[in-house]
């Protein structure tokens, strides 16, 4: 995964702030592959 701990925590906090404490954030796309370069951040957010 090509996101550092601070980036991951910031994304999780933002999602929970917008969608509630039960929001789950999943990363997909090129950022999941450590061998690729560039790319945007693709997120799948679910709530209960």
C-alpha positions in Angstrom: 0.0 0.0 0.0 1.5 3.3 -1.0 0.0 5.5 1.7 1.8 6.3 4.9 0.3 6.0 8.4 -0.6 9.7 8.6 -2.4 9.6 5.3 -4.3 6.5 6.2 -5.4 8.0 9.6 -6.4 11.3 7.9 -8.6 9.5 5.4 -10.2 7.4 8.1 -10.9 10.5 10.3 -12.4 12.4 7.3 -14.6 9.5 6.3 -15.9 9.1 9.9 -16.5 12.9 10.2 -18.6 12.9 7.0 -20.3 9.5 7.2 -20.3 8.6 11.0 -18.2 6.6 13.3 -19.3 3.3 11.7 -17.8 4.2 8.3 -15.4 1.7 6.9 -12.8 2.8 4.3 -11.2 0.5 1.7 -8.5 1.4 -0.7 -8.4 -0.1 -4.2 -6.7 0.6 -7.5 -3.1 1.3 -8.3 -2.3 2.6 -4.8 -2.7 -0.9 -3.4 0.3 -2.1 -5.5 3.7 -1.2 -4.1 5.3 -1.7 -7.5 3.3 0.9 -9.4 3.9 4.6 -9.4 1.6 7.6 -9.4 -2.1 7.3 -9.5 -5.0 8.7 -7.6 -6.5 7.4 -4.3 -9.5 5.2 -4.9 -11.7 4.7 -1.9 -14.7 2.5 -1.2 -16.6 3.8 1.9 -19.4 1.9 3.5 -21.7 2.6 6.5 -23.9 0.4 8.6 
